[in-house]
């Protein structure tokens, strides 16, 4: 699925984990790959995945 698949997977993961009011950002630890990388992510990084 390439870059889009990785982006959607990370977005779904971040939105799921930040459903709790006590979690605002998520630190992802992984080896750098060609489609995704480590970092601190928030819902703001993935809002374009939400249909309006």
C-alpha positions in Angstrom: 0.0 0.0 0.0 3.0 2.3 0.0 3.1 5.7 1.6 -0.7 6.0 1.7 -1.1 2.7 3.6 1.4 3.7 6.2 -0.2 7.1 6.5 -3.6 5.6 7.0 -2.3 3.1 9.5 -0.6 5.7 11.6 -3.7 8.0 11.4 -6.0 5.3 12.6 -3.6 4.4 15.4 -3.2 8.0 16.5 -7.0 8.7 16.4 -7.7 5.5 18.4 -5.1 6.2 21.1 -6.1 9.8 21.5 -9.8 9.0 22.1 -8.9 9.2 25.8 -8.9 12.8 27.1 -5.6 12.1 28.9 -3.7 11.3 25.7 -3.0 14.2 23.3 0.0 13.0 21.4 1.6 9.6 20.7 5.3 8.8 20.4 5.9 6.1 17.8 9.2 4.3 18.0 10.3 2.3 14.9 13.1 2.1 12.5 13.0 4.7 9.7 11.5 3.2 6.6 10.7 4.4 3.2 7.0 5.0 4.0 6.9 6.0 7.7 9.2 7.0 10.5 9.4 7.5 14.2 8.1 10.7 15.8 5.5 12.3 18.0 2.1 12.5 16.3 -1.1 14.2 17.1 -4.6 14.3 15.6 -3.6 17.5 13.8 -1.2 15.5 11.7 -4.0 13.4 10.2 -7.1 15.6 10.0 -7.2 15.3 6.2 -8.3 11.7 6.7 -11.6 12.9 8.2 -14.5 13.3 5.8 -16.6 16.4 6.3 
